Amino acid sequence: MTCQIYLGEYQETITGTAAIAYVAIDEQGRLIQADARTVKSTDGISLQAVKMAARGLYYLRRFELAAIYTDNPTALAALRQEYPPKGSRRIITDIRHRLAAIPYPVTLELAIGSAHSAAAGTLARYAATQKNYCSPTAQQYKMLVHTL
């Protein structure tokens, strides 16, 4: 089985609130796991989202292959470089260690314009703007994707 993880991020320009989210779906498009949280710093917010997704992916053991999709080409380029840029080395090293600990292959891909990517961004926005955020159920997620 294949697991697809889509990342989303949200930054409120007026208040400075920021949040990241990821959505893990299976090959039929069914929700496996979703998580979102607010972040204190917007520096490297896309890399923080990848780190959170790798942490969540570590506990999903029943898959043969996984792909992490981000809509930020800068974060993807930083992760693919042999020598990460200064200022991001610690988080990129941590992400690489987390991905190496997963017992099946994980690829990093670019996904722009995907409904699942938009849904992850919407979940990040909800996490940033609402106090009592909780992850959606499979039915709620299905309705969210169909409305986007």
Disulfide bonds with the S-S distance in Angstrom:
none
